[in-house]
Amino acid sequence: MLLTEPARLWLLSTRYHREGKRRRARLIKAYLFLVFRAALPPEAVLAGLPSLGHFAMNIVVHPNVSLGRDVRLWHCVTLSVNDSPGTKSRLTIGDRVEIGTGAVIIAPLRSSMSICNDVRIGANSVVTRSITQPGTYAGAPAVRVVPREKVE
C-alpha cells in the first residue's frame, strides 16, 4: 500500500534526507516523478503528513519550501522559490492550508514568502505575495474573497 501513497513516500524521503541517507531519498524522489509525475523534493521541510489530492499528479515543489501541518495540495499545484535550492530564500506554508488545483505560489526573486495558517487558495490562482490573514484567496493575482452574506 505504501507504494501508492505519494504523501507517505515524500515524508519518508524527507526523513532519509535529514538522516543523511541521500541516495535513498533521491530514489524515492525519482519513483514519485516516474509514477505520479510529481516533483516532491526530499529537501523540503514537512511538519506532518500532507494530503496530496489525486495521487499528487503533476505537483511541483521547490526544495526551499516548508509545509505546516494539515496542508492539502491538489493536483497540478506549483510551490516555487525564485532562487537556487539551498539558499536562504524560502516559501513557508502554514498549518491548515488548502491549495486548489492548478494554483501557483511563487516567492519573488531571492526573497522569502509565507502563507499564514487557515488559508484556502482557489483553483488556478496565482500568489506572488505573502498572505498574512486567514481566509479564502482566488484569482490572478490572488486577492481575499469576501464571503457573501447568507440570504434568508
C-alpha positions in Angstrom: 0.0 0.0 0.0 2.9 2.4 0.7 3.9 2.4 -2.9 0.6 4.0 -3.9 0.7 6.7 -1.2 2.9 9.6 -2.5 2.5 11.7 0.6 3.9 9.0 2.8 6.7 8.3 0.4 7.5 12.0 0.3 7.6 12.2 4.1 9.9 9.2 4.2 12.3 10.8 1.6 12.5 13.9 3.8 13.3 11.8 6.8 16.0 10.0 4.8 17.4 13.3 3.7 17.6 14.7 7.2 19.3 11.5 8.4 22.0 11.8 5.6 20.6 8.9 3.6 20.6 11.0 0.5 20.7 8.1 -2.1 17.6 6.6 -0.6 15.9 10.0 -0.6 16.7 10.6 -4.3 15.5 7.1 -5.3 12.1 7.9 -3.7 12.0 11.3 -5.4 12.7 9.6 -8.8 10.0 7.0 -8.1 7.5 9.7 -7.3 8.3 11.5 -10.5 8.2 8.4 -12.7 4.9 7.1 -11.3 3.0 10.3 -10.3 4.8 13.0 -12.3 5.2 14.8 -9.1 8.4 16.7 -8.2 8.5 16.3 -4.4 12.0 17.1 -3.2 13.4 15.4 -0.1 15.0 18.8 0.9 11.5 20.3 1.6 10.5 20.6 5.3 7.3 18.8 6.2 5.8 19.4 9.7 3.4 16.5 9.2 1.9 14.3 6.5 0.5 16.5 3.8 -2.7 15.5 1.9 -2.0 15.2 -1.8 -5.1 15.1 -3.9 -5.5 12.9 -7.0 -2.3 10.9 -6.2 -0.2 14.1 -6.3 -0.4 14.2 -10.1 1.9 16.9 -11.5 2.6 18.7 -8.2 5.8 20.6 -8.3 7.5 21.8 -5.1 10.8 23.7 -4.8 13.4 22.3 -2.3 13.2 25.5 -0.3 9.6 25.0 0.7 8.3 24.3 4.2 4.8 22.9 4.8 2.9 23.1 8.1 0.5 20.6 9.5 -2.7 19.6 7.8 -1.8 21.0 4.4 -3.7 19.9 1.4 -2.3 20.2 -2.2 -4.5 19.3 -5.1 -3.1 18.2 -8.4 -1.1 20.5 -10.7 -0.1 22.8 -7.8 3.3 24.6 -8.1 5.1 25.9 -5.0 8.2 27.7 -6.1 11.0 29.9 -4.8 12.7 32.1 -7.3 16.2 31.2 -6.1 18.6 28.3 -6.1 18.0 25.3 -3.8 19.7 25.5 -0.5 19.7 29.4 -0.3 18.1 31.3 2.5 15.0 32.2 0.3 12.1 30.2 1.5 8.4 29.7 0.9 6.7 28.8 4.2 3.1 27.4 4.1 1.3 27.5 7.5 -1.0 25.0 9.1 -4.4 24.0 7.7 -3.8 25.5 4.3 -5.6 24.1 1.2 -4.3 24.9 -2.2 -6.6 24.3 -5.2 -5.9 22.6 -8.5 -3.5 24.4 -10.8 -2.6 27.1 -8.3 0.8 28.7 -8.5 2.6 30.2 -5.5 5.9 31.7 -6.3 8.2 33.8 -4.0 9.7 36.9 -5.5 13.3 36.8 -6.8 15.7 36.0 -4.0 13.1 36.6 -1.3 11.2 34.6 1.2 7.4 34.5 1.4 4.8 33.0 3.7 1.2 31.9 3.8 -0.3 32.1 7.3 -2.4 29.4 8.9 -6.0 28.7 7.9 -5.9 29.8 4.3 -7.7 28.4 1.2 -6.3 29.3 -2.2 -8.6 28.8 -5.1 -8.0 26.7 -8.2 -5.8 28.3 -10.8 -4.9 31.2 -8.6 -1.5 32.9 -8.7 0.0 34.0 -5.4 3.1 36.3 -5.5 2.9 38.0 -2.1 2.8 36.8 1.4 -0.7 36.1 2.8 -0.9 37.3 6.4 -4.7 37.0 7.1 -6.7 33.8 7.2 -9.4 33.4 4.6 -10.0 32.4 1.1 -8.0 33.8 -1.8 -8.6 33.5 -5.5 -7.7 35.0 -8.8 -4.5 36.0 -10.7 -3.1 37.8 -8.7 -4.9 36.2 -5.8 -7.0 38.5 -3.6 -9.0 37.8 -0.5 -12.5 36.7 -1.3 -15.2 38.1 1.0 -17.9 35.5 1.5 -21.4 36.7 0.6 -23.8 37.1 3.4 -26.5 34.4 3.6 -29.9 35.4 2.3 -32.7 34.3 4.4 
